[in-house]
């Protein structure tokens, strides 16, 4: 059963119970009222009869006086007067007034008690002419009650019908936005974030609609951001693959070609019988293989930095600096990093920021010095700063998927990252700030993000 029907059923049941309770109260009140009226009618009628014959000493015709007494009650609403003869036969009686709207017989039987009879005690002079009897007749009183009850029931019925109609209309206008909200939730569940609700109606529904619209807007922004991050992730992967292919082509390719040339030369030396020159060629091949092994280890180290982090953040960055020193002997590094670990996720982010900053500086800035500073603040936040004295950023701002990747990693932890030229105009400064642990949203583990990037 829908909410509207449940409310209507509850209200209808409440009104019905109220009508039943009101009917029971009306019944008991009507019975008591009729009983009171009949007793009062008997008492008043007896007093009237006695007062009518209180001048009996002057009566010359008692029979006529009794007949007139019976006639005095003709048309009474509640009493019927009867003159009963000495032998018990009915000599004369009055007629009770007829109601304009008679009550049904079943209602009379339900409300009225059996008629009351009273023989009025008259002076002895009238005893020989008969007995004066008064008998109650509740039909007019029941008819009056019936008229009142009919009017009351009609008013209550109209009132209940109007209440139900008003409640039905109110619920229809109130529940309709809820039905729209249900349909909107279904469409949002199917991935349609264009749905918006009209912010109108009662205050509660307006607030509910506002909250729904805000939720859908956030979901739409999150969906757009997820798509953008997915595209950026794809671009980062493509860029890393391009870097890997370039390194293999530029570093490993020539060594493989040289090794192949030397193996051909050895084959020719063997055929020519010049065996004394073979060890020299073998040494050249071994040297090329050793250089290839070092390059492969360097590439693996770049791809699997999480393995380096197993020995600690400071040692991993030292290994990173050692790698670049081996390739750029004239490049001077200044490193200030605490020995403590900040946790797997934060260590991985710090390492990636430092790694990408050094790589960008070497490739694009031609620096002579690079400074690396990681500071753990008293409030638990972390500041990362990588500076160089290269040529600085070109006009057009910061570009490149590597910087985008750094910024997204830092943003995942609730931090900020800025890449800009140094104030002295010499080189670039990469500055990142990570908030205290526990204040940022949960981020995927370092290995998970590494697997995503690979």
One Martini backbone bead per residue (centre of mass of N, CA, C, O) as a GRO file, in nm:
protein
  454
    1UNK     BB    1   0.097   0.036   0.022
    2UNK     BB    2   0.076   0.346  -0.001
    3UNK     BB    3   0.118   0.630   0.173
    4UNK     BB    4  -0.147   0.765   0.102
    5UNK     BB    5  -0.337   0.522   0.162
    6UNK     BB    6  -0.251   0.487   0.455
    7UNK     BB    7  -0.343   0.765   0.552
    8UNK     BB    8  -0.636   0.743   0.461
    9UNK     BB    9  -0.705   0.490   0.626
   10UNK     BB   10  -0.639   0.609   0.902
   11UNK     BB   11  -0.836   0.849   0.891
   12UNK     BB   12  -1.092   0.685   0.835
   13UNK     BB   13  -1.077   0.514   1.093
   14UNK     BB   14  -1.087   0.752   1.287
   15UNK     BB   15  -1.362   0.864   1.195
   16UNK     BB   16  -1.524   0.606   1.242
   17UNK     BB   17  -1.468   0.582   1.545
   18UNK     BB   18  -1.587   0.857   1.611
   19UNK     BB   19  -1.874   0.789   1.516
   20UNK     BB   20  -1.920   0.552   1.704
   21UNK     BB   21  -1.872   0.704   1.967
   22UNK     BB   22  -2.088   0.921   1.911
   23UNK     BB   23  -2.326   0.721   1.888
   24UNK     BB   24  -2.308   0.605   2.174
   25UNK     BB   25  -2.344   0.872   2.321
   26UNK     BB   26  -2.615   0.946   2.191
   27UNK     BB   27  -2.772   0.706   2.293
   28UNK     BB   28  -2.743   0.752   2.598
   29UNK     BB   29  -2.855   1.038   2.592
   30UNK     BB   30  -3.136   0.970   2.472
   31UNK     BB   31  -3.234   0.775   2.688
   32UNK     BB   32  -3.211   0.976   2.922
   33UNK     BB   33  -3.393   1.194   2.804
   34UNK     BB   34  -3.655   1.028   2.773
   35UNK     BB   35  -3.680   0.944   3.065
   36UNK     BB   36  -3.695   1.229   3.181
   37UNK     BB   37  -3.943   1.327   3.018
   38UNK     BB   38  -4.144   1.114   3.119
   39UNK     BB   39  -4.129   1.177   3.420
   40UNK     BB   40  -4.205   1.475   3.392
   41UNK     BB   41  -4.480   1.434   3.256
   42UNK     BB   42  -4.614   1.278   3.486
   43UNK     BB   43  -4.580   1.492   3.706
   44UNK     BB   44  -4.721   1.724   3.561
   45UNK     BB   45  -4.989   1.583   3.494
   46UNK     BB   46  -5.075   1.520   3.786
   47UNK     BB   47  -5.081   1.814   3.883
   48UNK     BB   48  -5.288   1.918   3.680
   49UNK     BB   49  -5.520   1.730   3.761
   50UNK     BB   50  -5.545   1.819   4.056
   51UNK     BB   51  -5.587   2.125   3.995
   52UNK     BB   52  -5.854   2.087   3.826
   53UNK     BB   53  -6.010   1.953   4.109
   54UNK     BB   54  -5.984   2.154   4.367
   55UNK     BB   55  -6.311   2.250   4.322
   56UNK     BB   56  -6.515   2.006   4.404
   57UNK     BB   57  -6.730   2.150   4.582
   58UNK     BB   58  -6.853   2.298   4.309
   59UNK     BB   59  -6.940   2.039   4.194
   60UNK     BB   60  -7.225   1.910   3.996
   61UNK     BB   61  -7.050   1.741   3.754
   62UNK     BB   62  -6.822   1.497   3.764
   63UNK     BB   63  -6.829   1.368   3.483
   64UNK     BB   64  -6.774   1.624   3.326
   65UNK     BB   65  -6.510   1.695   3.462
   66UNK     BB   66  -6.356   1.439   3.359
   67UNK     BB   67  -6.395   1.495   3.060
   68UNK     BB   68  -6.242   1.765   3.064
   69UNK     BB   69  -5.976   1.650   3.168
   70UNK     BB   70  -5.919   1.473   2.923
   71UNK     BB   71  -5.937   1.709   2.714
   72UNK     BB   72  -5.681   1.865   2.819
   73UNK     BB   73  -5.487   1.621   2.682
   74UNK     BB   74  -5.529   1.703   2.405
   75UNK     BB   75  -5.229   1.692   2.218
   76UNK     BB   76  -5.019   1.576   2.370
   77UNK     BB   77  -4.679   1.472   2.347
   78UNK     BB   78  -4.654   1.251   2.616
   79UNK     BB   79  -4.969   1.217   2.691
   80UNK     BB   80  -5.229   0.982   2.797
   81UNK     BB   81  -5.568   1.010   2.868
   82UNK     BB   82  -5.775   0.803   3.095
   83UNK     BB   83  -6.103   0.673   3.144
   84UNK     BB   84  -6.185   0.442   3.396
   85UNK     BB   85  -6.404   0.232   3.488
   86UNK     BB   86  -6.515   0.039   3.745
   87UNK     BB   87  -6.504  -0.221   3.536
   88UNK     BB   88  -6.238  -0.136   3.334
   89UNK     BB   89  -6.341   0.041   3.122
   90UNK     BB   90  -6.306   0.256   2.848
   91UNK     BB   91  -6.450   0.576   2.827
   92UNK     BB   92  -6.197   0.780   2.790
   93UNK     BB   93  -5.968   0.952   2.551
   94UNK     BB   94  -5.669   1.070   2.440
   95UNK     BB   95  -5.464   1.233   2.199
   96UNK     BB   96  -5.167   1.225   2.057
   97UNK     BB   97  -4.948   1.394   1.908
   98UNK     BB   98  -4.825   1.430   1.588
   99UNK     BB   99  -4.550   1.400   1.416
  100UNK     BB  100  -4.399   1.534   1.144
  101UNK     BB  101  -4.142   1.325   1.201
  102UNK     BB  102  -4.141   1.018   1.226
  103UNK     BB  103  -4.018   0.758   1.383
  104UNK     BB  104  -3.892   0.470   1.366
  105UNK     BB  105  -3.967   0.176   1.514
  106UNK     BB  106  -3.675   0.080   1.582
  107UNK     BB  107  -3.603   0.337   1.746
  108UNK     BB  108  -3.818   0.315   1.961
  109UNK     BB  109  -3.728   0.033   2.062
  110UNK     BB  110  -3.431   0.131   2.131
  111UNK     BB  111  -3.502   0.395   2.329
  112UNK     BB  112  -3.764   0.310   2.455
  113UNK     BB  113  -3.946   0.256   2.714
  114UNK     BB  114  -4.189   0.147   2.873
  115UNK     BB  115  -4.476   0.254   2.950
  116UNK     BB  116  -4.619   0.479   3.177
  117UNK     BB  117  -4.839   0.432   3.463
  118UNK     BB  118  -5.089   0.659   3.618
  119UNK     BB  119  -5.296   0.698   3.896
  120UNK     BB  120  -5.485   0.956   3.983
  121UNK     BB  121  -5.539   1.120   4.282
  122UNK     BB  122  -5.867   1.182   4.362
  123UNK     BB  123  -6.135   1.269   4.478
  124UNK     BB  124  -6.405   1.084   4.605
  125UNK     BB  125  -6.625   1.202   4.410
  126UNK     BB  126  -6.483   1.038   4.150
  127UNK     BB  127  -6.485   0.724   4.203
  128UNK     BB  128  -6.774   0.648   4.074
  129UNK     BB  129  -6.671   0.743   3.766
  130UNK     BB  130  -6.360   0.672   3.796
  131UNK     BB  131  -6.028   0.651   3.648
  132UNK     BB  132  -5.737   0.845   3.628
  133UNK     BB  133  -5.509   0.800   3.348
  134UNK     BB  134  -5.157   0.807   3.287
  135UNK     BB  135  -4.966   0.783   2.968
  136UNK     BB  136  -4.687   0.730   2.808
  137UNK     BB  137  -4.545   0.883   2.493
  138UNK     BB  138  -4.229   0.861   2.311
  139UNK     BB  139  -4.254   0.940   2.006
  140UNK     BB  140  -4.195   1.246   2.006
  141UNK     BB  141  -3.920   1.231   2.145
  142UNK     BB  142  -3.791   1.043   1.936
  143UNK     BB  143  -3.835   1.233   1.697
  144UNK     BB  144  -3.657   1.456   1.808
  145UNK     BB  145  -3.404   1.287   1.826
  146UNK     BB  146  -3.402   1.204   1.530
  147UNK     BB  147  -3.366   1.489   1.418
  148UNK     BB  148  -3.101   1.552   1.564
  149UNK     BB  149  -2.939   1.310   1.463
  150UNK     BB  150  -2.973   1.361   1.162
  151UNK     BB  151  -2.834   1.633   1.164
  152UNK     BB  152  -2.567   1.544   1.290
  153UNK     BB  153  -2.496   1.324   1.082
  154UNK     BB  154  -2.493   1.510   0.840
  155UNK     BB  155  -2.271   1.699   0.937
  156UNK     BB  156  -2.056   1.479   0.986
  157UNK     BB  157  -2.050   1.367   0.700
  158UNK     BB  158  -1.970   1.624   0.560
  159UNK     BB  159  -1.716   1.672   0.724
  160UNK     BB  160  -1.570   1.405   0.655
  161UNK     BB  161  -1.572   1.445   0.351
  162UNK     BB  162  -1.410   1.709   0.353
  163UNK     BB  163  -1.164   1.601   0.501
  164UNK     BB  164  -1.093   1.378   0.298
  165UNK     BB  165  -1.066   1.561   0.053
  166UNK     BB  166  -0.846   1.744   0.167
  167UNK     BB  167  -0.642   1.522   0.232
  168UNK     BB  168  -0.621   1.406  -0.050
  169UNK     BB  169  -0.518   1.666  -0.181
  170UNK     BB  170  -0.273   1.709   0.001
  171UNK     BB  171  -0.137   1.435  -0.057
  172UNK     BB  172  -0.118   1.464  -0.360
  173UNK     BB  173   0.064   1.725  -0.352
  174UNK     BB  174   0.286   1.595  -0.159
  175UNK     BB  175   0.355   1.314  -0.304
  176UNK     BB  176   0.438   1.392  -0.590
  177UNK     BB  177   0.736   1.472  -0.530
  178UNK     BB  178   0.812   1.187  -0.433
  179UNK     BB  179   0.766   1.052  -0.703
  180UNK     BB  180   0.973   1.223  -0.851
  181UNK     BB  181   1.209   1.138  -0.672
  182UNK     BB  182   1.203   0.838  -0.738
  183UNK     BB  183   1.248   0.871  -1.043
  184UNK     BB  184   1.514   1.028  -1.016
  185UNK     BB  185   1.675   0.806  -0.874
  186UNK     BB  186   1.654   0.604  -1.104
  187UNK     BB  187   1.807   0.778  -1.314
  188UNK     BB  188   2.065   0.809  -1.148
  189UNK     BB  189   2.118   0.499  -1.129
  190UNK     BB  190   2.156   0.502  -1.461
  191UNK     BB  191   2.351   0.780  -1.504
  192UNK     BB  192   2.158   1.038  -1.484
  193UNK     BB  193   2.276   1.383  -1.408
  194UNK     BB  194   2.035   1.587  -1.524
  195UNK     BB  195   1.862   1.576  -1.289
  196UNK     BB  196   1.589   1.792  -1.165
  197UNK     BB  197   1.429   1.968  -0.908
  198UNK     BB  198   1.169   2.137  -0.790
  199UNK     BB  199   1.186   2.417  -0.562
  200UNK     BB  200   0.886   2.334  -0.418
  201UNK     BB  201   0.675   2.390  -0.154
  202UNK     BB  202   0.736   2.267   0.115
  203UNK     BB  203   1.004   2.302   0.312
  204UNK     BB  204   1.092   2.003   0.318
  205UNK     BB  205   1.085   1.962   0.006
  206UNK     BB  206   1.282   2.183  -0.063
  207UNK     BB  207   1.522   2.063   0.089
  208UNK     BB  208   1.520   1.792  -0.055
  209UNK     BB  209   1.564   1.907  -0.340
  210UNK     BB  210   1.827   2.053  -0.281
  211UNK     BB  211   1.987   1.801  -0.195
  212UNK     BB  212   1.952   1.648  -0.458
  213UNK     BB  213   2.081   1.855  -0.649
  214UNK     BB  214   2.355   1.859  -0.506
  215UNK     BB  215   2.417   1.561  -0.542
  216UNK     BB  216   2.407   1.554  -0.853
  217UNK     BB  217   2.628   1.763  -0.898
  218UNK     BB  218   2.850   1.602  -0.757
  219UNK     BB  219   2.826   1.351  -0.935
  220UNK     BB  220   2.888   1.494  -1.199
  221UNK     BB  221   3.166   1.597  -1.117
  222UNK     BB  222   3.284   1.318  -1.049
  223UNK     BB  223   3.243   1.196  -1.326
  224UNK     BB  224   3.413   1.403  -1.479
  225UNK     BB  225   3.669   1.357  -1.314
  226UNK     BB  226   3.702   1.057  -1.375
  227UNK     BB  227   3.733   1.093  -1.678
  228UNK     BB  228   3.975   1.280  -1.662
  229UNK     BB  229   4.158   1.087  -1.500
  230UNK     BB  230   4.152   0.860  -1.704
  231UNK     BB  231   4.280   1.022  -1.929
  232UNK     BB  232   4.534   1.099  -1.773
  233UNK     BB  233   4.626   0.812  -1.717
  234UNK     BB  234   4.660   0.738  -2.012
  235UNK     BB  235   4.867   0.958  -2.074
  236UNK     BB  236   5.076   0.869  -1.867
  237UNK     BB  237   5.118   0.590  -1.982
  238UNK     BB  238   5.207   0.685  -2.261
  239UNK     BB  239   5.447   0.851  -2.161
  240UNK     BB  240   5.596   0.619  -2.018
  241UNK     BB  241   5.620   0.446  -2.267
  242UNK     BB  242   5.779   0.649  -2.430
  243UNK     BB  243   6.017   0.669  -2.236
  244UNK     BB  244   6.089   0.371  -2.246
  245UNK     BB  245   6.133   0.353  -2.550
  246UNK     BB  246   6.354   0.571  -2.564
  247UNK     BB  247   6.554   0.434  -2.374
  248UNK     BB  248   6.582   0.173  -2.532
  249UNK     BB  249   6.673   0.312  -2.794
  250UNK     BB  250   6.912   0.497  -2.680
  251UNK     BB  251   7.059   0.273  -2.489
  252UNK     BB  252   7.013  -0.029  -2.581
  253UNK     BB  253   7.029  -0.035  -2.889
  254UNK     BB  254   7.334   0.034  -2.937
  255UNK     BB  255   7.444  -0.203  -2.767
  256UNK     BB  256   7.320  -0.426  -2.936
  257UNK     BB  257   7.454  -0.345  -3.200
  258UNK     BB  258   7.743  -0.370  -3.097
  259UNK     BB  259   7.725  -0.667  -3.017
  260UNK     BB  260   7.657  -0.768  -3.298
  261UNK     BB  261   7.915  -0.668  -3.437
  262UNK     BB  262   8.112  -0.829  -3.254
  263UNK     BB  263   8.010  -1.112  -3.327
  264UNK     BB  264   8.080  -1.089  -3.626
  265UNK     BB  265   8.379  -1.037  -3.584
  266UNK     BB  266   8.439  -1.303  -3.442
  267UNK     BB  267   8.360  -1.482  -3.678
  268UNK     BB  268   8.578  -1.368  -3.869
  269UNK     BB  269   8.825  -1.434  -3.690
  270UNK     BB  270   8.785  -1.736  -3.695
  271UNK     BB  271   8.807  -1.772  -4.000
  272UNK     BB  272   9.099  -1.619  -4.003
  273UNK     BB  273   9.266  -1.706  -3.729
  274UNK     BB  274   9.236  -1.448  -3.520
  275UNK     BB  275   9.251  -1.521  -3.192
  276UNK     BB  276   9.389  -1.276  -3.041
  277UNK     BB  277   9.124  -1.073  -3.093
  278UNK     BB  278   8.884  -1.196  -2.931
  279UNK     BB  279   8.905  -1.095  -2.634
  280UNK     BB  280   8.848  -0.800  -2.701
  281UNK     BB  281   8.561  -0.843  -2.807
  282UNK     BB  282   8.448  -0.977  -2.555
  283UNK     BB  283   8.494  -0.733  -2.372
  284UNK     BB  284   8.304  -0.545  -2.523
  285UNK     BB  285   8.050  -0.714  -2.482
  286UNK     BB  286   8.056  -0.718  -2.173
  287UNK     BB  287   8.035  -0.413  -2.142
  288UNK     BB  288   7.759  -0.384  -2.285
  289UNK     BB  289   7.604  -0.571  -2.096
  290UNK     BB  290   7.653  -0.410  -1.838
  291UNK     BB  291   7.518  -0.152  -1.936
  292UNK     BB  292   7.244  -0.283  -1.985
  293UNK     BB  293   7.194  -0.372  -1.693
  294UNK     BB  294   7.193  -0.089  -1.572
  295UNK     BB  295   6.959   0.021  -1.738
  296UNK     BB  296   6.753  -0.186  -1.648
  297UNK     BB  297   6.765  -0.115  -1.347
  298UNK     BB  298   6.677   0.176  -1.380
  299UNK     BB  299   6.402   0.117  -1.507
  300UNK     BB  300   6.296  -0.061  -1.276
  301UNK     BB  301   6.318   0.158  -1.062
  302UNK     BB  302   6.108   0.348  -1.196
  303UNK     BB  303   5.872   0.132  -1.199
  304UNK     BB  304   5.969   0.021  -0.886
  305UNK     BB  305   5.958   0.226  -0.625
  306UNK     BB  306   5.835   0.052  -0.395
  307UNK     BB  307   6.091  -0.114  -0.347
  308UNK     BB  308   6.263   0.123  -0.250
  309UNK     BB  309   6.064   0.195  -0.002
  310UNK     BB  310   6.143  -0.047   0.183
  311UNK     BB  311   6.411   0.126   0.286
  312UNK     BB  312   6.297   0.406   0.260
  313UNK     BB  313   6.271   0.730   0.174
  314UNK     BB  314   6.561   0.836   0.198
  315UNK     BB  315   6.699   0.601   0.044
  316UNK     BB  316   6.537   0.626  -0.218
  317UNK     BB  317   6.633   0.915  -0.283
  318UNK     BB  318   6.932   0.847  -0.286
  319UNK     BB  319   6.908   0.655  -0.528
  320UNK     BB  320   6.797   0.868  -0.720
  321UNK     BB  321   7.041   1.058  -0.702
  322UNK     BB  322   7.252   0.848  -0.795
  323UNK     BB  323   7.140   0.809  -1.074
  324UNK     BB  324   7.180   1.107  -1.172
  325UNK     BB  325   7.485   1.127  -1.112
  326UNK     BB  326   7.567   0.904  -1.319
  327UNK     BB  327   7.442   1.086  -1.565
  328UNK     BB  328   7.515   1.374  -1.392
  329UNK     BB  329   7.808   1.460  -1.259
  330UNK     BB  330   7.765   1.792  -1.248
  331UNK     BB  331   7.530   1.749  -1.062
  332UNK     BB  332   7.394   1.917  -0.784
  333UNK     BB  333   7.296   1.801  -0.459
  334UNK     BB  334   7.034   1.891  -0.211
  335UNK     BB  335   6.961   1.706   0.091
  336UNK     BB  336   6.650   1.720   0.311
  337UNK     BB  337   6.566   1.432   0.498
  338UNK     BB  338   6.394   1.244   0.694
  339UNK     BB  339   6.408   0.921   0.834
  340UNK     BB  340   6.128   0.903   0.854
  341UNK     BB  341   5.811   0.762   0.825
  342UNK     BB  342   5.474   0.841   0.675
  343UNK     BB  343   5.397   0.612   0.511
  344UNK     BB  344   5.319   0.456   0.230
  345UNK     BB  345   5.151   0.673   0.081
  346UNK     BB  346   5.322   0.928   0.142
  347UNK     BB  347   5.596   0.824   0.045
  348UNK     BB  348   5.505   0.782  -0.248
  349UNK     BB  349   5.433   1.078  -0.305
  350UNK     BB  350   5.705   1.206  -0.242
  351UNK     BB  351   5.869   1.045  -0.445
  352UNK     BB  352   5.714   1.132  -0.703
  353UNK     BB  353   5.767   1.433  -0.680
  354UNK     BB  354   6.075   1.417  -0.685
  355UNK     BB  355   6.111   1.253  -0.944
  356UNK     BB  356   5.957   1.447  -1.141
  357UNK     BB  357   6.116   1.705  -1.078
  358UNK     BB  358   6.395   1.606  -1.168
  359UNK     BB  359   6.321   1.519  -1.453
  360UNK     BB  360   6.223   1.799  -1.551
  361UNK     BB  361   6.481   1.956  -1.491
  362UNK     BB  362   6.678   1.791  -1.671
  363UNK     BB  363   6.516   1.802  -1.947
  364UNK     BB  364   6.428   2.139  -1.940
  365UNK     BB  365   6.663   2.318  -1.757
  366UNK     BB  366   6.969   2.273  -1.715
  367UNK     BB  367   7.097   2.223  -1.440
  368UNK     BB  368   7.338   2.242  -1.154
  369UNK     BB  369   7.112   2.251  -0.928
  370UNK     BB  370   6.944   2.054  -0.661
  371UNK     BB  371   6.674   2.087  -0.430
  372UNK     BB  372   6.583   1.883  -0.134
  373UNK     BB  373   6.280   1.916   0.070
  374UNK     BB  374   6.164   1.767   0.385
  375UNK     BB  375   5.891   1.860   0.607
  376UNK     BB  376   5.796   1.810   0.947
  377UNK     BB  377   5.542   1.924   1.113
  378UNK     BB  378   5.389   1.960   1.420
  379UNK     BB  379   5.087   1.907   1.290
  380UNK     BB  380   5.166   1.673   1.051
  381UNK     BB  381   5.258   1.814   0.821
  382UNK     BB  382   5.385   1.839   0.474
  383UNK     BB  383   5.682   1.961   0.309
  384UNK     BB  384   5.766   2.012  -0.039
  385UNK     BB  385   6.094   2.086  -0.200
  386UNK     BB  386   6.189   2.162  -0.545
  387UNK     BB  387   6.491   2.292  -0.680
  388UNK     BB  388   6.629   2.502  -0.946
  389UNK     BB  389   6.881   2.660  -1.193
  390UNK     BB  390   6.744   2.691  -1.448
  391UNK     BB  391   6.545   2.829  -1.711
  392UNK     BB  392   6.264   2.760  -1.661
  393UNK     BB  393   5.964   2.864  -1.747
  394UNK     BB  394   5.766   2.894  -1.998
  395UNK     BB  395   5.557   3.040  -2.188
  396UNK     BB  396   5.220   2.915  -2.075
  397UNK     BB  397   5.300   2.744  -1.845
  398UNK     BB  398   5.193   2.449  -1.714
  399UNK     BB  399   5.298   2.137  -1.850
  400UNK     BB  400   5.218   1.809  -1.845
  401UNK     BB  401   5.157   1.490  -1.717
  402UNK     BB  402   5.348   1.484  -1.477
  403UNK     BB  403   5.225   1.724  -1.323
  404UNK     BB  404   4.941   1.616  -1.316
  405UNK     BB  405   5.010   1.364  -1.154
  406UNK     BB  406   5.114   1.509  -0.904
  407UNK     BB  407   4.858   1.671  -0.840
  408UNK     BB  408   4.671   1.423  -0.803
  409UNK     BB  409   4.822   1.289  -0.572
  410UNK     BB  410   4.801   1.525  -0.373
  411UNK     BB  411   4.485   1.559  -0.387
  412UNK     BB  412   4.418   1.280  -0.269
  413UNK     BB  413   4.544   1.395   0.021
  414UNK     BB  414   4.453   1.713   0.034
  415UNK     BB  415   4.655   1.874  -0.126
  416UNK     BB  416   4.917   2.087  -0.262
  417UNK     BB  417   5.044   2.224  -0.588
  418UNK     BB  418   5.337   2.409  -0.702
  419UNK     BB  419   5.446   2.554  -1.023
  420UNK     BB  420   5.731   2.779  -1.033
  421UNK     BB  421   5.910   3.038  -1.045
  422UNK     BB  422   6.152   3.183  -0.905
  423UNK     BB  423   6.212   3.484  -0.753
  424UNK     BB  424   6.513   3.509  -0.885
  425UNK     BB  425   6.481   3.368  -1.187
  426UNK     BB  426   6.613   3.074  -1.105
  427UNK     BB  427   6.417   2.858  -1.197
  428UNK     BB  428   6.238   2.600  -1.019
  429UNK     BB  429   5.943   2.549  -0.803
  430UNK     BB  430   5.838   2.271  -0.605
  431UNK     BB  431   5.532   2.284  -0.413
  432UNK     BB  432   5.421   2.083  -0.134
  433UNK     BB  433   5.113   2.005   0.057
  434UNK     BB  434   5.042   1.801   0.342
  435UNK     BB  435   4.826   1.703   0.547
  436UNK     BB  436   4.736   1.568   0.810
  437UNK     BB  437   4.684   1.278   0.927
  438UNK     BB  438   4.323   1.214   0.887
  439UNK     BB  439   4.219   1.475   0.696
  440UNK     BB  440   4.213   1.294   0.461
  441UNK     BB  441   4.127   1.107   0.223
  442UNK     BB  442   4.111   0.813   0.104
  443UNK     BB  443   4.368   0.620  -0.041
  444UNK     BB  444   4.535   0.443  -0.238
  445UNK     BB  445   4.767   0.243  -0.259
  446UNK     BB  446   5.074   0.240  -0.391
  447UNK     BB  447   5.053  -0.026  -0.549
  448UNK     BB  448   4.786   0.038  -0.686
  449UNK     BB  449   4.881   0.293  -0.841
  450UNK     BB  450   5.115   0.154  -0.986
  451UNK     BB  451   4.935  -0.047  -1.138
  452UNK     BB  452   4.774   0.170  -1.289
  453UNK     BB  453   5.027   0.298  -1.436
  454UNK     BB  454   5.107   0.008  -1.572
   0.00000   0.00000   0.00000
